[in-house]
Structures are given as structure tokens and as C-alpha cells.
Amino acid sequence: MERQVLPNSTLILVFGILSILTCCCYGIIGLIFGVIALIMAKKAKQIYLAEPELYKGYNNVKSGKILAIIGIVLSAIYLIGTIIAFAFYGIEGLQEMQEEMLREYGGGGADF
């Protein structure tokens, strides 16, 4: 009997990677991908541990779970930093800082 690929093993890995890549989107998107990957990894682990001889692809699940945890931590740090920045500077202060940086570093002008 041929071993089947564990359900959603590749998707868990992809969501784990996306949780890291999207952690800079104010932390929210990375948190969403990370939490979904963790929930799916838990279900896949239960399926695998029930009958490990029937499935392959558990390494993708383990890797995806680790990446999801890293993505959740990075997203949480970024989200907390964003909340603190809004609390200290407010929207107007952050907009002023952004405009100053754009003026200083030439954001959008063709000054070659």
C-alpha cells in the first residue's frame, strides 16, 4: 500500500513561510497566517500520530509549525511596536516623521 501525503502538509509550510514574510504588514496578516498554520499543524499531527505508517510529509508539518511560531513572534513584536508608536506619537506625529524621511531621502523625486 502506498503512503498518502498528509492532508494540508504543504499548505501548512506555505502559511508558515507567509507568516514570516507578512509580519511587517503591521503584524496583523502575519499573525493570521501563523495562527492558521498552527491550528492546521495540530490537526495534521493528530492524524499522523494516529496512523504514521499511512502518511508521509510530516516534515513539512514540523517545518511549517516552526516557521509559524517564528512568524507569530515577529508579527507580535511588530504589532506591539506599532501600537506603542501610535500611543506615543499619534497618527499626526507618524505622518510628520514619514514626510520628513521622504524629504530627507528623496521619496519619489527624480533627483539622479
Disulfide bonds with the S-S distance in Angstrom:
none
